[in-house]
């Protein structure tokens, strides 16, 4: 199996080295380069063609949001996971709209960061549970009107799967929990997104929570990022 090649983008040298140290513990991942800002990130992306970029947001010259948009426009194949200290809705919305494939906080544990890199390669969108919880608690949009709800109704199994999605679990983890195949879970997730008329797992969890279809188990979700291991944050 080929290794996942990773480009690390952060304006702080100590952060880049810390991330590289964490990733070096996983034989299936190879750090192929580093960049100090968005401009250098684009140049390194063009040169190295990594599978995944770990992208900071607040950087000099060209920030992370602009870098994501530019890289995705030229190299849509490259997956980009934001790795930042910002957990607010505005930053995440801007990053996802720019084309980010995942959103993690620098407080994430090393094991969870490794899982995020693996899951984004499977086509999933790894979102830090605290960001999901923050979006749920601060969502201001009005939910769909009552007449629309029958058209958006979920089966009991889909609600069960959606609950696990809201808890930050990957398709593989959900399949294990429910004793189903990974392919079956993938179909359920696709049906859920279609029925709720959303484009991401996080949007589905946020909307379903507001509609009362599920409850967000924040403690369980955050616990997934509290496994023993090194934290990315150096502060």
C-alpha positions, -999 to +999 in steps of 0.1 A: +000+000+000+014+034-010+021+059+017+000+091+021+023+120+012+017+151+033+027+188+029+028+208+062+019+245+060+024+267+091+043+299+097+057+286+130+088+264+126+082+247+160+047+237+149+058+223+116+085+202+133+061+190+160+036+178+134+063+161+114+075+143+146+039+130+152+034+119+116+068+101+116+054+075+140+030+062+113+047+041+086+018+047+062+024+085+061+053+104+046+060+141+050+073+153+017+077+190+024+070+221+045+058+256+037+057+289+058+028+306+041+001+303+015+022+314-014+049+289-006+022+263+000+010+267-036+045+265-050+053+233-030+019+218-039+028+223-076+063+209-072+055+180-048+019+170-057+012+157-022-019+136-014-028+158+016-019+193+028-022+203+065-030+240+062-028+267+089-051+297+084-034+327+099-002+332+079+017+362+064+017+371+027-011+347+016-034+333+043-048+297+045-082+305+030-068+321-002-042+293-004-069+266-002-089+283-030-059+287-053-046+251-047-080+236-052-085+255-084-053+242-099-049+209-082-084+196-072-070+161-065-050+173-035-069+169-002-066+198+022-072+196+060-072+229+079-052+226+111-057+258+132-065+273+165-098+289+152-130+270+162-154+297+151-182+292+125-169+320+102-134+305+097-147+270+092-174+282+067-148+302+047-124+272+047-150+247+035-163+271+009-128+276-004-125+238-008-111+224+024-117+187+028-114+187+066-111+209+097-090+201+127-079+221+157-042+222+169-053+208+202-060+175+184-042+145+197-016+128+176-036+096+170-067+116+159-046+136+135-033+104+119-069+091+117-080+124+100-053+120+073-064+084+067-101+093+066-098+122+042-081+098+018-112+076+020-133+105+009-146+114+043-145+149+058-128+148+092-141+176+114-129+182+150-158+174+174-155+207+193-160+226+160-191+205+153-204+212+188-197+249+184-216+250+151-246+233+167-247+257+196-243+288+175-264+280+144-287+309+136-304+298+103-340+288+106-347+250+102-369+239+073-406+245+077-428+217+090-443+208+055-408+201+042-400+176+070-418+145+055-397+149+024-366+150+045-376+121+069-349+096+078-353+059+085-345+047+120-313+031+107-303+064+090-310+083+123-288+058+141-260+062+115-264+100+117-260+099+155-227+082+151-217+107+124-224+135+149-202+118+174-173+122+150-170+086+140-157+075+106-176+051+082-154+023+093-160+029+130-197+032+125-197-001+105-180-018+134-204-004+160-235-014+140-221-047+126-226-036+090-203-034+060-183-002+053-201+000+019-236-002+036-226+027+059-214+047+029-248+043+012-266+053+044-245+085+047-251+093+011-289+089+016-288+111+047-270+139+029-295+137+000-326+137+023-313+166+045-302+185+013-267+191+026-233+185+012-212+174+042-213+152+073-210+182+096-239+201+080-260+170+083-252+166+121-258+203+127-292+204+109-304+171+123-295+182+158-315+215+154-344+195+140-344+173+170-337+141+149-306+133+170-288+146+201-251+156+199-231+136+224-204+162+228-186+145+256-183+112+236-172+131+205-145+151+223-134+120+241-124+106+207-097+133+206-085+126+241-067+094+235-032+091+249-007+106+225+011+138+215-009+169+209-002+190+179-005+223+198+028+236+212+013+262+234 
